[in-house]
Amino acid sequence: MSAVIADRASDRAADIARLLEVTRLLRDGFERGEWSGAAALEAERRGIIERVFDVQPCAAELPVLTATLREVVRINDELIGLAEHRRRALGRELDLVTTGKRAGAAYLTAARRFPGRRP
């Protein structure tokens, strides 16, 4: 194997390992409710995927690549579930805030209509 091919295979192996690591970091952050770094991690993941598939992998790389991609897909399913859960939670929080604002507005309206009386 030439040195260039060996270097390319080594770089791809490092990228494949980093892809899984970044995907796990995303999941761990989502589980902790830390969303601030998600965009940067997702951008890194996309760059890695582009590099990995820029050149057709050789047969020797396929088992590790396939196993890694299966794990990434599995974790992606978890990420989708966590994001959906967070979206629903934010919807409930928004509903509570909206209800609170309406109740406060109704209280103020009643207080103005009936000064000196407690609604």
C-alpha positions, 0 to 999 in steps of 0.5 A, spaced: 500 500 500 502 506 498 504 512 503 498 516 500 493 511 500 495 509 507 495 516 510 488 517 506 485 510 510 488 513 517 485 519 516 478 516 514 479 512 520 480 518 524 474 521 521 469 515 522 471 515 530 470 522 530 463 522 527 461 517 532 464 521 538 461 527 535 454 524 535 455 521 542 456 528 544 450 531 541 446 526 544 449 527 551 448 535 550 441 534 548 440 529 554 442 534 559 438 540 555 444 543 553 442 546 546 447 551 545 453 547 542 449 543 538 449 547 531 457 547 531 457 539 533 452 538 527 456 542 522 462 538 524 458 532 523 456 534 516 464 536 514 466 529 517 461 525 513 463 529 506 470 527 507 468 520 509 464 519 503 468 524 498 472 518 496 469 511 495 471 507 501 476 500 500 473 494 502 477 493 508 474 500 511 467 497 510 466 493 516 468 499 521 464 504 516 458 500 516 458 499 524 459 506 525 454 508 520 449 504 524 450 506 530 450 514 528 443 512 525 441 509 531 443 515 535 440 520 530 433 516 532 434 518 539 436 525 537 430 526 534 426 523 540 429 528 544 428 534 540 421 532 539 420 531 547 423 538 548 419 541 542 413 539 546 415 541 553 416 548 550 409 548 547 407 546 554 411 552 557 408 557 552 401 555 553 402 556 561 405 563 559 400 565 555 394 562 560 398 566 565 398 573 561 391 572 560 389 571 567 393 577 569 390 581 564 383 579 566 385 581 573 387 588 571 381 589 567 376 587 573 380 591 578 379 597 573 372 596 572 371 595 579 376 599 583 376 598 591 373 591 590 378 585 590 376 581 584 
